[in-house]
Amino acid sequence: MTDPGNRETGFYWICIGGQEPEVAQWQAEWDQWLVTGQELPLSDVYAEDVVVLSDMLSPPVVNARVD
């Protein structure tokens, strides 16, 4: 897994305080997590409890439809 200081901006599976895993976006520029479905970044209090469960997720491959 990537060292948190070197983590790239992207989407990751995370767990916050032992809750169900969820996808969140790491913003390296601002050093904060954006949790899917929430308007504001994760507060510093909750960010301390984040466990990163995966490497950065790859974007899905979408095949262009040819007619």
Secondary structure, 3 states (H helix, E strand, C coil): CCCHHHCCCEEEEEEECCCCCEEEEEECCCCEEEECCCCCCCCHHHHCCEEECCCCCCCCCCCCCCC
